[in-house]
Amino acid sequence: MIKPFKVEISDKFLQNIYSKVKNYPWHEMPNDGGWVYGTNLNYMKEISKYWIEKFDWKKTEEKINKFQNFKSNIEGIDIHFIHEKGSGSNPRPLLLSHGWPGSIVEFLHIIDELAHPEKFGGKEEDAFDVVVPSLPGFGFSGRPSRPIGPRKMASIFNSLMTDTLGYKTYLAQGGDFGGTIATWLAYDFPKELA
């Protein structure tokens, strides 16, 4: 069953995050100026300052909610996805899988162009039905009861595309971890993945 979904993070929740970031005990991290032990301390402080002083989550939330968002339970996990139907009478289904770490936000700037190319100087017959899921355990998707890898995620996404959304065949693209998911889709589901 597919249920409509809207991103609505409360101000109280956001203020809690801002407070945690602002008051983080930086003395717990090594300060050797390098990247040997993880993210460079100065770089991390710079990102945190940007997040507290300049980043506007509500604008990002607005960009996400501009599209049709849904959730569907697949193999016991609530999977969040954007589903933007393409223009014209026969748009091709296209699954876009984000990487790790990453999110659906990586695709917000191209969904309209892919679904409605005629609005951007392209041809309507080149449109896609764009499906952008949050990986299980990421973003607005539920967390699996145990860790799963890209092959299992590929199986879940194939179920999303075929069983939940009813596509007989579809195309897939992914970057980073999403690229591995797309590879498993091709290997395990060659009849469905065009």
MARDO-436572 format. One record per residue (C-alpha): residue number from 1; residue in one letter; chain; x, y, z. Coordinates in Angstrom, 1 decimal, always signed. Layout:
<rs>
R  drenba  marro  zaza      xx      yy      zz
R     NUM      a     A       X       Y       Z
...
</rs>
This chain:
<rs>
R  drenba  marro  zaza      xx      yy      zz
R       1      m     A    +0.0    +0.0    +0.0
R       2      i     A    +1.3    +3.5    -0.9
R       3      k     A    +0.7    +6.3    +1.5
R       4      p     A    +1.3   +10.0    +0.8
R       5      f     A    +4.1   +11.5    +2.8
R       6      k     A    +5.1   +15.1    +3.7
R       7      v     A    +8.3   +16.2    +5.3
R       8      e     A    +7.5   +18.2    +8.4
R       9      i     A   +10.4   +18.5   +10.9
R      10      s     A    +9.2   +20.4   +14.0
R      11      d     A   +11.0   +23.6   +15.1
R      12      k     A   +11.5   +21.9   +18.5
R      13      f     A   +13.4   +19.0   +16.8
R      14      l     A   +15.5   +21.4   +14.7
R      15      q     A   +16.3   +23.6   +17.7
R      16      n     A   +17.5   +20.5   +19.6
R      17      i     A   +19.9   +19.7   +16.6
R      18      y     A   +21.1   +23.3   +16.5
R      19      s     A   +21.8   +23.2   +20.2
R      20      k     A   +23.8   +19.9   +20.0
R      21      v     A   +25.9   +21.1   +17.1
R      22      k     A   +26.5   +24.5   +18.7
R      23      n     A   +27.5   +22.9   +22.0
R      24      y     A   +29.5   +20.0   +20.7
R      25      p     A   +32.6   +19.3   +22.8
R      26      w     A   +35.3   +19.8   +20.2
R      27      h     A   +38.0   +19.0   +22.7
R      28      e     A   +37.1   +15.3   +22.2
R      29      m     A   +38.5   +15.2   +18.7
R      30      p     A   +42.2   +15.1   +17.7
R      31      n     A   +43.5   +18.5   +16.6
R      32      d     A   +46.4   +17.6   +14.4
R      33      g     A   +45.2   +19.5   +11.3
R      34      g     A   +45.0   +16.5    +9.1
R      35      w     A   +42.5   +13.9    +8.0
R      36      v     A   +44.2   +10.8    +9.4
R      37      y     A   +41.6   +10.2   +12.2
R      38      g     A   +38.6   +11.3   +10.2
R      39      t     A   +37.3   +14.6    +9.1
R      40      n     A   +39.6   +17.6    +9.6
R      41      l     A   +38.7   +19.4   +12.8
R      42      n     A   +38.8   +22.9   +11.3
R      43      y     A   +36.7   +21.7    +8.4
R      44      m     A   +34.1   +20.2   +10.7
R      45      k     A   +33.9   +23.4   +12.8
R      46      e     A   +33.4   +25.4    +9.6
R      47      i     A   +30.5   +23.1    +8.4
R      48      s     A   +28.9   +23.2   +11.9
R      49      k     A   +29.1   +27.0   +12.0
R      50      y     A   +27.5   +27.2    +8.5
R      51      w     A   +24.7   +24.8    +9.7
R      52      i     A   +24.0   +26.9   +12.8
R      53      e     A   +24.3   +30.4   +11.2
R      54      k     A   +23.3   +30.0    +7.5
R      55      f     A   +21.6   +26.7    +6.6
R      56      d     A   +17.8   +26.9    +6.3
R      57      w     A   +16.3   +23.4    +6.7
R      58      k     A   +12.8   +24.7    +6.0
R      59      k     A   +13.9   +25.8    +2.4
R      60      t     A   +15.2   +22.2    +1.8
R      61      e     A   +12.0   +20.8    +3.3
R      62      e     A   +10.0   +23.0    +0.8
R      63      k     A   +12.1   +21.7    -2.1
R      64      i     A   +11.5   +18.1    -1.1
R      65      n     A    +7.7   +18.7    -0.6
R      66      k     A    +7.4   +20.3    -4.0
R      67      f     A    +7.4   +16.7    -5.4
R      68      q     A    +5.0   +13.9    -4.6
R      69      n     A    +6.4   +12.0    -1.7
R      70      f     A    +5.2    +8.6    -0.5
R      71      k     A    +5.9    +5.7    +1.8
R      72      s     A    +5.3    +2.0    +1.2
R      73      n     A    +6.2    -1.0    +3.4
R      74      i     A    +8.4    -3.3    +1.5
R      75      e     A    +9.8    -6.4    +3.2
R      76      g     A    +8.9    -4.9    +6.6
R      77      i     A   +10.6    -1.6    +6.0
R      78      d     A    +8.8    +1.7    +5.3
R      79      i     A   +10.5    +3.0    +2.2
R      80      h     A   +10.2    +6.7    +1.4
R      81      f     A   +10.3    +7.8    -2.2
R      82      i     A    +9.6   +10.7    -4.5
R      83      h     A    +7.5    +9.7    -7.6
R      84      e     A    +7.3   +12.4   -10.2
R      85      k     A    +5.2   +11.3   -13.2
R      86      g     A    +6.7   +12.4   -16.5
R      87      s     A    +5.0   +14.4   -19.2
R      88      g     A    +3.4   +12.9   -22.2
R      89      s     A    +1.7    +9.6   -22.8
R      90      n     A    +4.6    +7.2   -22.4
R      91      p     A    +7.4    +8.4   -20.0
R      92      r     A   +10.0    +5.8   -19.2
R      93      p     A   +10.4    +4.8   -15.5
R      94      l     A   +13.7    +5.8   -14.0
R      95      l     A   +15.0    +4.8   -10.6
R      96      l     A   +17.6    +7.2    -9.1
R      97      s     A   +19.6    +5.8    -6.1
R      98      h     A   +21.7    +8.1    -3.9
R      99      g     A   +25.0    +7.2    -2.3
R     100      w     A   +26.4    +6.7    +1.1
R     101      p     A   +26.4    +9.1    +2.9
R     102      g     A   +23.8   +10.9    +0.9
R     103      s     A   +20.1   +11.5    +0.4
R     104      i     A   +17.4   +12.3    -2.1
R     105      v     A   +18.5   +15.9    -1.9
R     106      e     A   +21.2   +15.1    -4.4
R     107      f     A   +18.5   +14.7    -7.1
R     108      l     A   +16.1   +17.5    -6.3
R     109      h     A   +17.6   +19.8    -9.0
R     110      i     A   +17.2   +17.3   -11.8
R     111      i     A   +13.8   +15.7   -11.2
R     112      d     A   +11.8   +18.3   -13.1
R     113      e     A   +14.2   +18.3   -16.0
R     114      l     A   +14.0   +14.5   -16.3
R     115      a     A   +10.2   +14.3   -15.8
R     116      h     A    +9.3   +17.4   -17.9
R     117      p     A   +12.0   +18.0   -20.5
R     118      e     A    +9.7   +20.1   -22.7
R     119      k     A    +9.8   +22.9   -20.0
R     120      f     A   +13.6   +23.1   -20.4
R     121      g     A   +14.0   +23.1   -24.1
R     122      g     A   +13.7   +19.3   -24.6
R     123      k     A   +11.1   +17.0   -26.0
R     124      e     A    +8.1   +15.7   -24.2
R     125      e     A    +8.6   +12.2   -25.6
R     126      d     A   +12.0   +12.1   -23.7
R     127      a     A   +10.3   +12.3   -20.3
R     128      f     A   +10.8    +9.9   -17.4
R     129      d     A    +8.6    +8.8   -14.5
R     130      v     A   +11.3    +9.6   -11.9
R     131      v     A   +11.4    +7.5    -8.7
R     132      v     A   +13.9    +8.6    -6.0
R     133      p     A   +13.8    +6.5    -2.9
R     134      s     A   +15.6    +7.1    +0.4
R     135      l     A   +17.8    +4.0    +1.0
R     136      p     A   +16.6    +1.8    +3.8
R     137      g     A   +17.9    +3.4    +7.1
R     138      f     A   +18.5    +6.7    +5.4
R     139      g     A   +16.5    +9.9    +5.2
R     140      f     A   +12.8    +9.3    +5.6
R     141      s     A   +12.9    +5.5    +5.1
R     142      g     A   +12.6    +3.1    +8.0
R     143      r     A   +15.6    +1.3    +9.4
R     144      p     A   +16.0    -2.4    +8.8
R     145      s     A   +16.0    -4.6   +11.9
R     146      r     A   +19.5    -5.8   +10.9
R     147      p     A   +22.1    -4.1    +8.6
R     148      i     A   +21.6    -4.9    +4.9
R     149      g     A   +23.8    -4.3    +1.9
R     150      p     A   +23.4    -3.1    -1.6
R     151      r     A   +22.2    -6.4    -3.0
R     152      k     A   +19.3    -6.5    -0.5
R     153      m     A   +18.5    -2.9    -1.2
R     154      a     A   +18.4    -3.7    -4.9
R     155      s     A   +15.8    -6.4    -4.2
R     156      i     A   +13.7    -3.9    -2.2
R     157      f     A   +14.0    -1.3    -5.0
R     158      n     A   +13.0    -3.8    -7.6
R     159      s     A    +9.9    -4.6    -5.5
R     160      l     A    +9.2    -0.9    -5.3
R     161      m     A    +9.4    -0.4    -9.0
R     162      t     A    +7.6    -3.6   -10.1
R     163      d     A    +5.2    -4.7    -7.3
R     164      t     A    +4.4    -1.4    -5.6
R     165      l     A    +4.5    +1.0    -8.6
R     166      g     A    +3.6    -1.6   -11.3
R     167      y     A    +6.3    -1.0   -13.9
R     168      k     A    +7.2    -4.0   -16.0
R     169      t     A   +10.6    -2.6   -16.9
R     170      y     A   +12.6    +0.4   -15.8
R     171      l     A   +15.9    +2.1   -16.0
R     172      a     A   +18.2    +2.7   -13.0
R     173      q     A   +21.0    +5.2   -12.2
R     174      g     A   +23.0    +5.4    -9.0
R     175      g     A   +26.2    +7.1    -7.7
R     176      d     A   +28.5    +5.7    -5.1
R     177      f     A   +26.5    +3.1    -3.1
R     178      g     A   +23.6    +3.7    -5.4
R     179      g     A   +25.8    +2.6    -8.3
R     180      t     A   +26.4    -0.7    -6.5
R     181      i     A   +22.6    -1.0    -6.0
R     182      a     A   +22.1    -0.4    -9.8
R     183      t     A   +24.7    -3.1   -10.6
R     184      w     A   +22.9    -5.6    -8.4
R     185      l     A   +19.6    -4.7   -10.1
R     186      a     A   +21.2    -5.5   -13.4
R     187      y     A   +22.6    -8.8   -12.2
R     188      d     A   +19.6   -10.1   -10.2
R     189      f     A   +16.7    -8.6   -12.2
R     190      p     A   +17.8    -8.5   -15.9
R     191      k     A   +14.2    -8.9   -17.2
R     192      e     A   +13.0    -5.9   -15.2
R     193      l     A   +16.0    -3.6   -15.5
R     194      a     A   +16.1    -2.2   -19.0
</rs>
